[in-house]
Amino acid sequence: MSLLDAVTLATSDEFKQLLAAQLVRSAINVYTEDESTADHTARAQLAVRVLRNPLDHGILTSFAWAVSSNDTVASAWTAGDKEGVASDLAFVVSSVWNAVADADGVTNPTA
């Protein structure tokens, strides 16, 4: 994967629509997870923000760039394998959720 593949993916409006649908699914899972899960407060607060507005520009952009760093997803998108991208999104969104939640600064605004 090249950086150009990542840029193509992160800036695609079509990809962001697909990503928003996955974010809602993931947000429901995060919100209902056990409170003893590491970083649960930040994770749950981000889940609430996603559920309130899955098309929030800031959240969607943060996730789009984080997900685009995944070689498999970016390469599949560039190759036109949108079904492959859709099937990998749950895993990739889950793998970047903490990073986006912590970078969001909801629970630590000085971060």
C-alpha positions as CSV (number, residue, x, y, z in Angstrom):
1,M,0.0,0.0,0.0
2,S,1.2,3.5,-0.8
3,L,0.4,6.7,1.0
4,L,-1.5,7.7,-2.1
5,D,-3.8,4.6,-1.5
6,A,-4.4,5.8,2.1
7,V,-5.2,9.4,0.9
8,T,-7.6,8.0,-1.8
9,L,-9.4,6.0,0.8
10,A,-9.5,8.6,3.6
11,T,-10.9,11.3,1.3
12,S,-13.5,9.2,-0.5
13,D,-17.1,10.3,0.3
14,E,-18.3,6.8,-0.7
15,F,-16.0,5.2,1.8
16,K,-17.1,7.6,4.5
17,Q,-20.7,6.5,4.0
18,L,-19.7,2.9,4.4
19,L,-17.5,3.8,7.4
20,A,-20.4,5.7,9.1
21,A,-22.6,2.6,8.9
22,Q,-19.9,0.5,10.6
23,L,-19.2,3.2,13.2
24,V,-22.9,2.9,14.3
25,R,-22.5,-0.8,14.7
26,S,-19.3,-0.5,16.5
27,A,-20.6,2.3,18.8
28,I,-23.5,0.1,19.9
29,N,-21.0,-2.7,20.8
30,V,-18.7,-0.2,22.6
31,Y,-21.5,1.5,24.6
32,T,-22.8,-1.8,25.9
33,E,-19.4,-3.3,26.8
34,D,-18.5,-4.1,30.3
35,E,-17.5,-1.0,32.3
36,S,-14.3,-2.7,33.4
37,T,-13.0,-2.6,29.8
38,A,-9.8,-0.6,29.6
39,D,-10.5,3.0,28.7
40,H,-14.2,2.4,28.8
41,T,-15.2,6.0,29.7
42,A,-13.5,7.5,26.7
43,R,-14.7,4.7,24.5
44,A,-18.3,5.0,25.6
45,Q,-18.3,8.8,25.3
46,L,-17.1,8.5,21.7
47,A,-19.8,5.9,21.1
48,V,-22.4,8.3,22.3
49,R,-21.1,11.0,20.0
50,V,-21.1,8.6,17.0
51,L,-24.7,7.4,17.8
52,R,-25.9,11.0,18.1
53,N,-24.4,11.9,14.7
54,P,-22.6,9.2,12.7
55,L,-21.9,11.8,10.0
56,D,-20.1,14.2,12.3
57,H,-17.3,15.6,10.2
58,G,-14.7,15.5,12.9
59,I,-15.4,12.0,14.0
60,L,-15.8,10.6,10.5
61,T,-12.6,12.3,9.4
62,S,-10.6,10.9,12.4
63,F,-11.8,7.4,11.7
64,A,-11.3,7.7,8.0
65,W,-7.7,8.6,8.3
66,A,-7.1,6.0,11.1
67,V,-8.7,3.2,9.1
68,S,-6.9,4.3,5.9
69,S,-3.6,3.4,7.6
70,N,-4.6,-0.2,7.4
71,D,-2.8,-1.7,4.4
72,T,-5.4,-4.4,3.7
73,V,-8.3,-2.0,3.6
74,A,-6.6,0.8,1.6
75,S,-5.2,-1.7,-1.0
76,A,-8.6,-3.4,-1.3
77,W,-10.4,0.0,-1.8
78,T,-7.8,1.1,-4.4
79,A,-8.3,-2.3,-6.2
80,G,-12.0,-1.7,-6.3
81,D,-12.8,-4.5,-3.8
82,K,-15.5,-2.7,-1.8
83,E,-17.0,-6.0,-0.5
84,G,-13.5,-6.8,0.9
85,V,-13.3,-3.4,2.5
86,A,-16.8,-3.8,4.1
87,S,-15.9,-7.2,5.5
88,D,-12.7,-5.9,7.1
89,L,-14.2,-2.6,8.6
90,A,-15.5,-4.1,11.8
91,F,-12.1,-5.4,12.8
92,V,-10.2,-2.3,11.7
93,V,-12.6,0.2,13.4
94,S,-12.4,-1.8,16.6
95,S,-8.6,-1.8,16.4
96,V,-8.4,2.0,16.1
97,W,-11.4,2.9,18.4
98,N,-9.2,3.6,21.5
99,A,-6.8,5.7,19.6
100,V,-9.6,7.9,18.2
101,A,-11.3,8.0,21.6
102,D,-8.2,9.1,23.3
103,A,-7.2,11.6,20.6
104,D,-10.7,13.0,20.7
105,G,-9.9,14.5,24.1
106,V,-13.4,14.0,25.6
107,T,-12.0,12.8,28.9
108,N,-8.6,14.4,28.7
109,P,-9.1,17.7,26.8
110,T,-5.4,18.7,27.3
111,A,-4.2,15.6,25.4
